[in-house]
Amino acid sequence: MRCHCGQSRIVGPVTERHFILATAGHVDHGKSALVKALTGIDPDRLPEEKARQITIELGFAQLILEGPNGQRFHVGFVDVPGHEDFVRNMIAGVGSIDLALLVVAADDGWMPQTEEHLQILTYLGVERAVIALTKSDLGDVERIEREIRNQVSCTAFGRAPIIPSSIRTGEGIENLKKALASEFATVPPQRDFGKPRLFVDRVFTLRGIGTVVTGTLTGGQLRRGQKVIVQPQNFEARIRSIQSHGVDLESAQPGMRTAINLADVAIGDGPGGIKRGDVIAAVDLGKSSASLIILVEKSSRLDPKDPGVRPLKNGTSVYLHHGTSRFPAKINLLEDRVLEPGKQTIAQVKLASPIFAFLGDRFVLRDASEQHTIAGGIVVDPEGDRRKIRSATQRKLFAARTGAPDDVDLCVHSEILVNGFARREAILDKSHFSSAEIADALLRLQRHNEIVIHQGIATDTKTWRALRDRAAVLIDDAHKRNPERVGLDLNELRRALRDQPENVFEALVADLCSDDFVSKGPAIARISHRPGLPDALQFAATKIHEALSNKSFDPPARKEIALDRNAQQVLQFLIENGEVIEVGSDTVLSRESFQRMKSAVVEFISKNGPATVSELRQALQTSRRIMVPFLEKLDRDGVTRRAGDQRTLAH
């Protein structure tokens, strides 16, 4: 298979490094021609692009640069369109890059799409650039260089090198290569945090091979034969083979232009189909979501004449660009009704279809007409549940994340605080932190007594203490109200704490029982609690004992023994303390009577063999009302076994 993103086949030393570079700049400023001059590859491949002499779709090439200290840089070029009609394609090409090649023509200077592309790069968090001053033979280089420096002075590209160049004369091309190599020498490699995602920018079919997708790999490695998930459709696929720039690989690394042959996957929107904008991800990274919580910002650079300068209003319909896709969406501002240029705020965005985003991902917003870039920002919660941002405190927690997006302790703690309770294995699964980094952060937070973890449930220490105290009060109150009871029935405790999920409740009971409390069958009690009947109920206890003793093998029905609330309370106490045995729903026996009847049944069957209910009833001189539930209990206890209408001994 060929991925059509380059021709080179270089196998080099361990010092080889992979980077992604994207062009940016106004239409007809020479971006594609510059890519061809640098790489020898024409990125414009469509007939319409050749005919119109403008870039419409993304183009791809590769450049290998020699760096200092024996390093070799494999640079994947993504050439983007500069025309205003194709900005959405431009955004799809610059989402996962290490360096921008900002192109400005000397005969034109700083133009509208130059500015829009700069704002898009800023919204997407691109911090490094080399500026190519093209067509240097056709304009006033010094004047345009001053203009460029003035335009980028207050941006991340304020100190970016500006390299004059001319495709026609060849001037500056080697200088540009040296500037690129110098920049890449100081660019840290893309992180491998074990969560690979490939944002699909091309999909095609090759005869005899099948479906091939290409994109820039981020976050982790993908291997030949690996099972992956296609998002947002959430179906499983298998990687049949992998290439990068025409070279077959066993695995692809973060920062590589990657082509993947997927087994048994069709092209298109239908079930089991894949298209541009989809994401190839590792298994077990969570699912896509149709809403996000975001920090949205509006650039202060917007020109007063630019329609995009209008304040962003609550409820505005927009297109959200993320990765290589875009989604119709609606913005819900949470504190302000409008967002002015130069401002930022926490918001919720609801999308027309699910998106597979991570905490820390960048995005761009364009207006509903797709003519103007109006804002951008960062994802602060990829699930987007509005309940998480109802209070000012919750919104402050999310805002804190945006100020320190690489602080794993802060992000983990805020995730726990916002959710109240979180499953340890799911905390920040959709984030740029590795599982090991998250686990280490949890340990640090535990050591500092900021969080607690019980049975895989993590929560803030204060929250857990409050829940534990709440449960303790309920148990203590039950001891005061019903001192004769063994404890508070767990079902009653669960109903009282019905606002908590089942896994939180189970973790709470386990934690209580690890210290001051004990589980006694279906109840929970303080270890120090000793059930006892108050003096006022002693008479009722005596009456129950008498009723069960008068006809020990054929006592009255339960409802006849416990005629009122006090008697019912006492009977429950006697059952819980083992003085009375609950044989059936309306049948109880004294402990002594139960043991005598059991011994009599065992003895009868041992001597006479299998016996019917009638035979055993006659032998024990009791009634069928007692004998049937009594034998059923012996069956449950493993004393007897029913075979047809007879009972045998179980052992």
C-alpha positions as CSV (number, residue, x, y, z in Angstrom):
1,M,0.0,0.0,0.0
2,R,1.1,3.6,-0.6
3,C,-0.1,6.4,1.7
4,H,0.6,9.1,-0.9
5,C,2.2,11.4,1.7
6,G,5.8,11.0,0.6
7,Q,8.3,9.0,-1.3
8,S,11.4,8.7,0.9
9,R,12.6,5.4,2.3
10,I,15.2,6.2,4.9
11,V,16.3,3.7,7.5
12,G,18.6,5.5,9.9
13,P,20.2,5.5,13.4
14,V,18.3,5.7,16.7
15,T,18.8,9.5,16.6
16,E,16.0,9.8,14.0
17,R,13.1,12.0,15.1
18,H,9.7,12.5,13.6
19,F,7.9,15.9,13.3
20,I,4.8,17.3,11.6
21,L,4.9,20.7,10.0
22,A,2.0,22.5,8.4
23,T,1.9,25.5,6.1
24,A,-0.3,28.6,6.8
25,G,-0.9,31.8,5.0
26,H,-2.9,33.7,2.4
27,V,-4.0,32.3,-0.9
28,D,-1.5,32.6,-3.7
29,H,1.4,33.4,-1.4
30,G,3.3,30.3,-2.7
31,K,2.8,27.7,0.1
32,S,2.5,24.7,-2.3
33,A,5.3,25.9,-4.5
34,L,7.5,26.3,-1.4
35,V,6.7,22.8,-0.2
36,K,7.7,21.4,-3.7
37,A,10.9,23.4,-3.6
38,L,11.8,22.1,-0.2
39,T,10.7,18.5,-0.7
40,G,10.6,17.8,-4.4
41,I,7.0,16.7,-4.0
42,D,4.1,18.6,-5.5
43,P,1.4,18.5,-2.7
44,D,-1.4,19.6,-5.1
45,R,-2.7,16.4,-6.5
46,L,-6.3,17.2,-7.6
47,P,-7.0,18.1,-11.3
48,E,-9.1,21.1,-10.0
49,E,-6.1,22.3,-8.0
50,K,-3.9,22.1,-11.1
51,A,-6.5,23.9,-13.2
52,R,-7.2,26.7,-10.7
53,Q,-3.7,26.9,-9.5
54,I,-4.8,27.0,-5.9
55,T,-4.8,24.4,-3.1
56,I,-8.2,23.1,-2.2
57,E,-7.5,19.9,-0.2
58,L,-4.7,19.0,2.2
59,G,-1.5,18.0,0.5
60,F,1.3,15.9,1.9
61,A,5.1,15.6,1.5
62,Q,8.2,14.6,3.4
63,L,11.4,16.4,4.1
64,I,14.5,14.8,5.7
65,L,16.7,17.3,7.4
66,E,20.1,16.8,9.0
67,G,20.2,18.2,12.5
68,P,23.0,18.8,15.0
69,N,24.9,16.0,16.8
70,G,24.0,13.4,14.2
71,Q,20.3,13.9,14.5
72,R,18.1,13.3,11.5
73,F,14.6,14.8,11.3
74,H,11.8,13.2,9.3
75,V,9.4,16.1,8.7
76,G,5.9,15.3,7.5
77,F,4.6,18.3,5.6
78,V,0.9,19.1,5.6
79,D,0.1,21.8,3.0
80,V,-3.1,23.6,3.6
81,P,-5.3,25.8,1.4
82,G,-5.1,29.5,1.8
83,H,-8.3,30.6,0.1
84,E,-11.1,31.8,2.4
85,D,-13.5,29.3,1.0
86,F,-11.4,26.4,2.2
87,V,-10.5,27.5,5.7
88,R,-12.3,24.4,7.2
89,N,-9.8,22.2,5.3
90,M,-6.9,24.4,6.6
91,I,-8.0,23.8,10.2
92,A,-8.1,20.1,9.6
93,G,-4.5,20.1,8.6
94,V,-3.0,22.1,11.5
95,G,-4.5,20.3,14.6
96,S,-1.6,18.1,15.6
97,I,1.6,19.8,14.4
98,D,4.9,20.6,15.9
99,L,5.8,23.6,13.8
100,A,4.0,26.0,11.5
101,L,5.5,27.4,8.3
102,L,3.8,30.7,8.0
103,V,4.1,32.0,4.5
104,V,3.9,35.7,3.6
105,A,4.5,37.0,0.0
106,A,6.8,40.0,-0.3
107,D,4.6,41.4,-3.1
108,D,1.4,41.3,-1.0
109,G,2.4,41.5,2.7
110,W,0.1,40.7,5.6
111,M,-3.3,39.7,4.2
112,P,-6.8,38.7,5.6
113,Q,-6.1,34.9,5.5
114,T,-2.6,35.4,6.9
115,E,-4.3,37.0,9.9
116,E,-7.1,34.4,10.1
117,H,-4.6,31.6,9.9
118,L,-2.5,33.2,12.6
119,Q,-5.5,33.4,14.9
120,I,-6.4,29.7,14.1
121,L,-2.8,28.6,15.0
122,T,-3.1,30.6,18.2
123,Y,-6.5,29.0,19.1
124,L,-5.0,25.6,18.5
125,G,-2.1,26.2,20.8
126,V,0.7,26.1,18.1
127,E,3.6,27.9,19.7
128,R,6.5,27.5,17.2
129,A,6.8,28.8,13.7
130,V,9.3,29.7,11.0
131,I,8.1,32.5,8.7
132,A,8.9,32.2,5.0
133,L,8.9,35.6,3.3
134,T,8.3,34.3,-0.3
135,K,8.6,36.0,-3.6
136,S,11.5,38.0,-2.2
137,D,12.5,38.9,-5.8
138,L,9.1,40.7,-6.3
139,G,8.7,43.0,-3.3
140,D,10.3,45.2,-0.7
141,V,11.7,42.6,1.6
142,E,12.8,44.9,4.4
143,R,9.4,46.7,4.6
144,I,7.4,43.5,4.6
145,E,9.7,41.9,7.2
146,R,9.0,44.9,9.5
147,E,5.3,44.5,8.8
148,I,5.4,40.8,9.7
149,R,7.4,41.4,12.8
150,N,5.0,44.1,14.0
151,Q,2.0,41.7,13.3
152,V,3.5,38.8,15.3
153,S,5.2,40.8,18.0
154,C,2.5,40.0,20.7
155,T,2.0,36.4,19.7
156,A,3.8,33.1,20.4
157,F,5.6,33.7,17.1
158,G,7.1,37.1,18.2
159,R,10.7,35.7,17.9
160,A,10.1,33.3,15.0
161,P,12.9,33.6,12.3
162,I,11.8,35.3,9.1
163,I,13.5,33.8,6.0
164,P,13.3,35.6,2.7
165,S,13.0,33.1,-0.2
166,S,12.2,32.9,-3.9
167,I,11.1,29.9,-5.8
168,R,11.9,31.5,-9.1
169,T,15.6,32.3,-8.2
170,G,16.1,29.6,-5.6
171,E,17.2,32.3,-3.1
172,G,16.7,31.4,0.6
173,I,15.6,27.7,0.2
174,E,18.7,26.3,1.9
175,N,18.5,29.0,4.5
176,L,14.9,28.0,5.1
177,K,15.9,24.3,5.5
178,K,18.6,25.3,8.1
179,A,16.1,27.4,10.0
180,L,13.7,24.5,10.1
181,A,16.4,22.1,11.3
182,S,17.4,24.6,14.0
183,E,13.9,24.9,15.2
184,F,13.3,21.1,15.2
185,A,16.5,20.6,17.2
186,T,14.8,22.4,20.1
187,V,11.3,20.9,19.7
188,P,10.6,18.2,22.3
189,P,9.3,15.0,20.7
190,Q,5.5,14.4,20.9
191,R,4.6,12.5,24.1
192,D,3.7,8.9,24.2
193,F,1.2,8.6,27.0
194,G,-0.3,5.4,25.9
195,K,-3.5,6.8,24.4
196,P,-3.0,6.8,20.6
197,R,-5.4,8.7,18.4
198,L,-5.2,9.1,14.7
199,F,-7.4,11.9,13.3
200,V,-8.3,10.7,9.8
201,D,-7.7,13.2,7.0
202,R,-7.9,10.9,4.0
203,V,-9.8,7.7,3.3
204,F,-9.4,5.7,0.1
205,T,-9.4,2.1,-1.3
206,L,-6.5,0.3,-3.0
207,R,-7.1,-2.7,-5.3
208,G,-6.2,-5.9,-3.5
209,I,-5.5,-4.1,-0.2
210,G,-8.8,-2.5,0.8
211,T,-9.5,0.6,2.9
212,V,-6.6,2.8,3.8
213,V,-6.8,5.8,6.1
214,T,-4.1,8.4,6.8
215,G,-3.6,11.0,9.5
216,T,-1.2,12.3,12.1
217,L,-0.7,10.0,15.0
218,T,-0.7,11.5,18.5
219,G,-0.6,10.3,22.1
220,G,0.8,6.8,21.7
221,Q,1.8,3.9,19.3
222,L,-0.3,1.9,17.0
223,R,0.9,-1.6,16.0
224,R,0.3,-4.0,13.1
225,G,-2.4,-6.5,14.1
226,Q,-3.7,-4.2,16.9
227,K,-7.4,-4.0,17.6
228,V,-8.6,-0.4,17.6
229,I,-11.9,1.5,17.9
230,V,-13.3,3.8,15.2
231,Q,-14.8,6.9,16.9
232,P,-17.4,8.4,17.1
233,Q,-19.2,5.3,15.7
234,N,-17.5,3.2,18.4
235,F,-17.0,0.0,16.4
236,E,-13.9,-2.3,16.5
237,A,-11.5,-2.8,13.7
238,R,-8.1,-4.4,13.2
239,I,-4.9,-2.8,11.8
240,R,-3.8,-5.1,8.9
241,S,-0.7,-3.0,8.0
242,I,1.0,0.4,8.7
243,Q,3.1,2.7,6.6
244,S,4.7,6.1,7.0
245,H,5.8,7.9,3.9
246,G,5.7,4.6,1.9
247,V,7.8,2.6,4.4
248,D,6.2,-0.5,6.0
249,L,6.3,-0.4,9.8
250,E,5.6,-2.8,12.6
251,S,4.4,0.2,14.7
252,A,3.9,3.9,14.3
253,Q,5.1,6.5,16.8
254,P,3.5,9.8,17.9
255,G,4.3,12.6,15.5
256,M,4.3,10.3,12.4
257,R,2.3,10.8,9.3
258,T,0.7,7.4,9.3
259,A,-1.2,5.3,6.8
260,I,-3.3,2.3,8.1
261,N,-4.9,-0.5,6.2
262,L,-8.0,-1.5,8.1
263,A,-9.4,-5.0,7.8
264,D,-13.1,-5.4,6.8
265,V,-13.9,-1.7,7.1
266,A,-16.0,0.1,4.4
267,I,-15.8,3.7,3.4
268,G,-18.7,6.0,4.2
269,D,-21.2,7.1,6.8
270,G,-23.0,3.8,7.2
271,P,-22.6,1.2,10.0
272,G,-19.0,-0.1,10.1
273,G,-17.9,2.7,7.7
274,I,-15.1,5.2,8.1
275,K,-14.7,8.7,6.7
276,R,-12.5,11.8,7.0
277,G,-12.9,13.4,10.4
278,D,-13.2,10.0,12.3
279,V,-10.7,9.0,14.9
280,I,-8.8,5.7,15.2
281,A,-8.2,5.1,18.9
282,A,-7.0,2.4,21.3
283,V,-9.5,0.2,23.0
284,D,-10.8,1.3,26.4
285,L,-10.4,5.0,26.1
286,G,-14.0,5.8,26.7
287,K,-16.8,6.8,24.3
288,S,-17.6,9.9,22.3
289,S,-19.9,12.6,23.8
290,A,-22.4,15.0,22.3
291,S,-21.5,17.8,24.7
292,L,-18.3,19.4,26.1
293,I,-17.4,21.9,28.8
294,I,-14.9,24.3,27.3
295,L,-12.9,27.4,28.0
296,V,-13.8,29.6,25.0
297,E,-11.9,32.7,24.1
298,K,-12.3,35.4,21.5
299,S,-9.2,36.9,20.0
300,S,-8.4,40.5,20.7
301,R,-6.8,40.8,17.3
302,L,-10.1,40.8,15.4
303,D,-10.4,43.8,13.1
304,P,-13.4,46.1,13.8
305,K,-14.5,45.6,10.2
306,D,-14.3,41.8,10.4
307,P,-17.8,40.3,10.9
308,G,-16.2,37.8,13.3
309,V,-15.6,40.6,15.8
310,R,-19.2,40.6,16.8
311,P,-19.7,39.4,20.4
312,L,-20.4,35.7,20.8
313,K,-23.9,35.4,22.3
314,N,-25.4,32.8,24.5
315,G,-27.2,30.2,22.3
316,T,-25.2,31.0,19.2
317,S,-25.1,28.3,16.5
318,V,-21.5,27.6,15.4
319,Y,-19.3,25.0,13.7
320,L,-16.8,23.5,16.1
321,H,-13.6,22.3,14.4
322,H,-11.7,19.6,16.2
323,G,-9.1,17.3,14.8
324,T,-9.9,16.8,11.2
325,S,-13.7,17.2,11.6
326,R,-16.2,19.9,12.2
327,F,-19.5,19.6,14.1
328,P,-22.6,21.8,14.1
329,A,-23.0,23.0,17.7
330,K,-24.7,25.5,20.0
331,I,-22.8,27.5,22.7
332,N,-24.3,27.9,26.2
333,L,-22.5,30.6,28.1
334,L,-22.7,30.1,31.8
335,E,-21.9,33.4,33.4
336,D,-22.1,36.1,30.7
337,R,-24.7,36.5,28.1
338,V,-22.1,37.6,25.5
339,L,-18.3,37.1,25.0
340,E,-16.5,40.1,23.8
341,P,-13.2,40.1,21.9
342,G,-10.2,39.7,24.2
343,K,-12.3,37.8,26.8
344,Q,-12.7,34.2,27.8
345,T,-15.2,32.2,29.8
346,I,-16.4,28.7,30.7
347,A,-19.2,27.4,28.5
348,Q,-21.0,24.3,27.5
349,V,-21.2,23.3,23.9
350,K,-23.8,20.9,22.6
351,L,-23.0,19.2,19.4
352,A,-25.3,17.8,16.7
353,S,-23.3,14.5,16.8
354,P,-20.8,12.9,19.2
355,I,-17.2,13.9,19.3
356,F,-14.2,12.0,20.6
357,A,-12.3,14.7,22.5
358,F,-9.8,14.7,25.4
359,L,-9.3,17.1,28.3
360,G,-6.8,19.6,27.0
361,D,-7.8,19.3,23.3
362,R,-7.9,22.6,21.3
363,F,-10.7,23.6,18.9
364,V,-11.8,26.5,16.7
365,L,-15.2,28.0,16.3
366,R,-16.5,29.3,13.1
367,D,-19.9,31.0,12.4
368,A,-22.9,29.1,11.1
369,S,-22.2,30.4,7.6
370,E,-18.7,28.9,7.8
371,Q,-17.3,32.2,6.5
372,H,-15.7,33.6,9.6
373,T,-13.5,32.3,12.5
374,I,-15.1,33.7,15.6
375,A,-13.4,32.0,18.6
376,G,-11.5,29.0,19.9
377,G,-10.5,27.4,23.1
378,I,-9.7,24.3,25.1
379,V,-11.7,21.3,26.3
380,V,-11.9,21.3,30.1
381,D,-14.3,18.3,30.4
382,P,-14.9,15.9,27.5
383,E,-18.2,14.6,28.9
384,G,-19.8,18.0,29.2
385,D,-22.5,17.2,31.9
386,R,-24.1,20.6,32.7
387,R,-24.6,19.4,36.3
388,K,-20.8,19.7,36.8
389,I,-20.9,23.5,36.2
390,R,-24.0,24.6,38.1
391,S,-22.0,26.3,40.9
392,A,-19.4,29.0,40.8
393,T,-17.1,26.7,42.7
394,Q,-17.3,24.1,40.0
395,R,-16.7,26.6,37.3
396,K,-13.6,27.9,39.1
397,L,-12.3,24.3,39.3
398,F,-12.6,24.0,35.5
399,A,-11.0,27.5,35.0
400,A,-8.1,26.4,37.1
401,R,-7.4,23.5,34.7
402,T,-7.0,25.9,31.8
403,G,-4.3,27.8,33.7
404,A,-2.3,24.7,34.3
405,P,-3.3,22.0,31.8
406,D,-0.2,20.0,32.4
407,D,-0.6,19.8,36.1
408,V,-1.7,16.2,36.6
409,D,-2.3,16.6,40.4
410,L,-4.6,19.6,39.8
411,C,-6.5,18.0,37.0
412,V,-7.0,14.7,38.9
413,H,-8.1,16.5,42.1
414,S,-10.5,18.8,40.2
415,E,-12.0,15.8,38.3
416,I,-12.7,14.2,41.7
417,L,-14.1,17.4,43.2
418,V,-16.3,18.2,40.3
419,N,-17.8,14.6,40.1
420,G,-18.0,14.1,43.8
421,F,-17.1,10.4,43.4
422,A,-15.1,8.8,40.6
423,R,-14.1,5.3,39.6
424,R,-10.3,5.2,39.9
425,E,-9.8,3.4,36.6
426,A,-12.0,5.9,34.7
427,I,-10.4,9.1,36.1
428,L,-9.1,11.3,33.2
429,D,-9.2,8.3,30.8
430,K,-9.8,10.9,28.0
431,S,-6.9,13.1,28.8
432,H,-3.3,13.7,27.8
433,F,-2.0,12.0,30.9
434,S,-0.8,8.4,31.0
435,S,-2.3,5.8,33.3
436,A,0.9,5.8,35.3
437,E,0.9,9.6,35.7
438,I,-2.7,9.5,36.9
439,A,-1.9,6.7,39.4
440,D,1.0,8.6,40.8
441,A,-1.1,11.7,41.2
442,L,-3.7,9.7,43.1
443,L,-1.0,8.4,45.4
444,R,0.3,11.9,46.1
445,L,-3.1,13.3,46.8
446,Q,-3.8,10.4,49.2
447,R,-0.5,10.9,51.0
448,H,-1.4,14.6,51.4
449,N,-4.9,13.6,52.8
450,E,-6.6,15.5,50.0
451,I,-8.5,12.4,48.7
452,V,-9.4,8.9,49.8
453,I,-9.9,5.8,47.8
454,H,-12.1,2.9,48.9
455,Q,-12.9,-0.1,46.7
456,G,-11.8,1.7,43.6
457,I,-13.9,4.8,44.4
458,A,-12.0,8.1,44.7
459,T,-13.4,11.2,46.4
460,D,-12.3,14.3,48.2
461,T,-11.4,13.7,51.9
462,K,-14.0,16.2,53.2
463,T,-16.7,14.8,51.0
464,W,-16.0,11.2,52.2
465,R,-15.8,12.3,55.8
466,A,-19.2,14.0,55.5
467,L,-20.8,11.0,53.9
468,R,-19.3,8.7,56.6
469,D,-20.5,11.0,59.4
470,R,-24.0,11.0,57.8
471,A,-24.1,7.2,57.8
472,A,-22.8,7.0,61.4
473,V,-25.6,9.3,62.5
474,L,-28.2,7.1,60.9
475,I,-26.8,4.0,62.5
476,D,-26.5,5.6,65.9
477,D,-30.1,6.9,65.6
478,A,-31.3,3.4,64.8
479,H,-29.5,2.1,67.9
480,K,-31.3,4.7,70.1
481,R,-34.7,4.1,68.5
482,N,-34.5,0.3,68.5
483,P,-31.9,-0.8,71.1
484,E,-33.1,-4.3,70.8
485,R,-32.2,-4.6,67.1
486,V,-28.9,-6.0,66.1
487,G,-28.3,-2.8,64.0
488,L,-29.6,-0.7,61.1
489,D,-30.9,-2.8,58.2
490,L,-28.6,-2.2,55.2
491,N,-31.6,-1.7,53.0
492,E,-32.8,1.1,55.2
493,L,-29.4,2.7,55.1
494,R,-29.4,2.4,51.3
495,R,-32.8,4.1,51.1
496,A,-31.6,6.9,53.4
497,L,-28.5,7.4,51.1
498,R,-30.4,6.8,47.8
499,D,-28.6,9.9,46.4
500,Q,-25.4,7.8,46.2
501,P,-24.6,5.3,43.5
502,E,-24.5,1.6,44.4
503,N,-20.7,1.4,44.1
504,V,-20.3,4.3,46.4
505,F,-22.7,2.8,48.9
506,E,-20.8,-0.5,48.9
507,A,-17.4,1.3,49.3
508,L,-18.9,3.3,52.2
509,V,-20.1,0.1,54.0
510,A,-16.7,-1.5,53.6
511,D,-15.0,1.5,55.0
512,L,-17.3,1.7,58.0
513,C,-16.8,-1.9,58.7
514,S,-13.0,-1.5,58.6
515,D,-13.1,0.7,61.7
516,D,-15.9,1.4,64.2
517,F,-18.7,-0.7,62.7
518,V,-19.5,-4.3,61.9
519,S,-21.8,-6.0,59.4
520,K,-24.2,-8.5,61.0
521,G,-26.0,-10.3,58.3
522,P,-28.4,-7.9,56.7
523,A,-27.6,-5.1,59.2
524,I,-24.8,-2.8,60.2
525,A,-24.0,-1.7,63.8
526,R,-21.4,-0.1,65.9
527,I,-18.9,-2.6,67.3
528,S,-19.8,-1.4,70.8
529,H,-23.5,-1.9,70.3
530,R,-25.1,-4.7,72.4
531,P,-28.7,-5.3,71.6
532,G,-31.0,-5.5,74.6
533,L,-34.7,-5.3,75.4
534,P,-35.8,-2.3,77.5
535,D,-37.7,-3.1,80.7
536,A,-40.9,-2.0,79.0
537,L,-40.7,-4.9,76.6
538,Q,-39.6,-7.7,78.9
539,F,-43.2,-8.8,79.5
540,A,-43.8,-9.1,75.8
541,A,-40.7,-11.3,75.5
542,T,-42.0,-13.6,78.3
543,K,-45.3,-14.0,76.5
544,I,-43.6,-15.0,73.2
545,H,-41.4,-17.5,75.0
546,E,-44.5,-19.0,76.6
547,A,-46.4,-19.2,73.4
548,L,-43.5,-21.0,71.7
549,S,-43.0,-23.4,74.6
550,N,-46.5,-24.5,75.2
551,K,-46.7,-26.5,72.0
552,S,-43.0,-26.6,71.1
553,F,-43.4,-28.6,67.8
554,D,-46.6,-26.9,66.8
555,P,-46.6,-23.3,68.1
556,P,-49.1,-20.6,67.0
557,A,-48.6,-18.7,63.7
558,R,-46.3,-15.7,63.9
559,K,-49.1,-13.3,63.4
560,E,-50.9,-14.8,66.4
561,I,-47.7,-14.4,68.6
562,A,-46.9,-10.8,67.5
563,L,-50.2,-9.2,67.8
564,D,-49.1,-5.6,68.3
565,R,-46.1,-3.3,67.4
566,N,-44.3,-4.0,70.7
567,A,-44.6,-7.8,70.2
568,Q,-43.4,-7.5,66.7
569,Q,-40.4,-5.5,67.9
570,V,-39.5,-8.1,70.5
571,L,-39.9,-11.0,68.1
572,Q,-37.5,-9.4,65.7
573,F,-35.0,-8.9,68.5
574,L,-35.3,-12.6,69.5
575,I,-34.8,-13.7,65.9
576,E,-31.8,-11.5,65.4
577,N,-30.2,-12.8,68.6
578,G,-30.8,-16.4,67.7
579,E,-33.3,-17.2,70.5
580,V,-36.1,-17.7,67.9
581,I,-35.6,-19.3,64.5
582,E,-37.5,-17.9,61.6
583,V,-38.6,-21.0,59.7
584,G,-41.0,-19.4,57.2
585,S,-42.8,-16.1,56.6
586,D,-45.4,-17.0,59.2
587,T,-43.6,-19.8,61.1
588,V,-41.2,-19.4,64.0
589,L,-39.8,-21.8,66.5
590,S,-37.8,-21.4,69.7
591,R,-34.1,-22.3,69.3
592,E,-34.5,-25.3,71.5
593,S,-37.5,-26.6,69.6
594,F,-35.8,-26.1,66.3
595,Q,-32.8,-28.1,67.3
596,R,-34.9,-30.9,68.8
597,M,-37.0,-31.2,65.6
598,K,-33.9,-31.2,63.4
599,S,-32.3,-34.0,65.5
600,A,-35.6,-36.0,65.3
601,V,-35.8,-35.7,61.5
602,V,-32.2,-36.8,61.1
603,E,-32.7,-39.7,63.4
604,F,-35.9,-40.8,61.7
605,I,-34.4,-40.8,58.2
606,S,-31.2,-42.5,59.4
607,K,-33.2,-45.4,60.7
608,N,-36.0,-45.6,58.2
609,G,-34.6,-44.2,55.0
610,P,-36.3,-41.5,52.8
611,A,-39.4,-40.1,54.3
612,T,-42.4,-38.0,53.2
613,V,-43.7,-34.9,54.8
614,S,-46.7,-36.9,56.2
615,E,-44.4,-39.5,57.8
616,L,-42.2,-37.0,59.4
617,R,-45.2,-34.9,60.6
618,Q,-46.7,-38.0,62.3
619,A,-43.3,-39.0,63.8
620,L,-42.8,-35.5,65.3
621,Q,-46.5,-35.1,66.2
622,T,-46.8,-31.7,64.5
623,S,-48.9,-30.1,61.7
624,R,-48.3,-29.8,58.0
625,R,-48.4,-26.0,58.6
626,I,-45.1,-26.4,60.5
627,M,-43.5,-29.3,58.9
628,V,-43.5,-28.1,55.2
629,P,-41.6,-24.8,55.9
630,F,-39.5,-26.5,58.5
631,L,-38.3,-29.1,55.9
632,E,-37.8,-26.4,53.3
633,K,-35.4,-24.7,55.7
634,L,-33.5,-27.9,56.4
635,D,-33.2,-28.2,52.6
636,R,-31.8,-24.6,52.4
637,D,-29.4,-25.3,55.4
638,G,-28.1,-28.4,53.6
639,V,-29.4,-30.9,56.2
640,T,-31.9,-32.7,53.9
641,R,-32.5,-33.0,50.2
642,R,-35.8,-33.3,48.5
643,A,-36.2,-36.1,46.0
644,G,-39.8,-36.2,44.6
645,D,-42.1,-36.2,47.6
646,Q,-39.5,-37.6,49.9
647,R,-36.6,-36.3,52.0
648,T,-33.2,-37.8,52.3
649,L,-30.2,-36.7,54.3
650,A,-27.9,-34.4,52.3
651,H,-24.7,-35.9,53.7
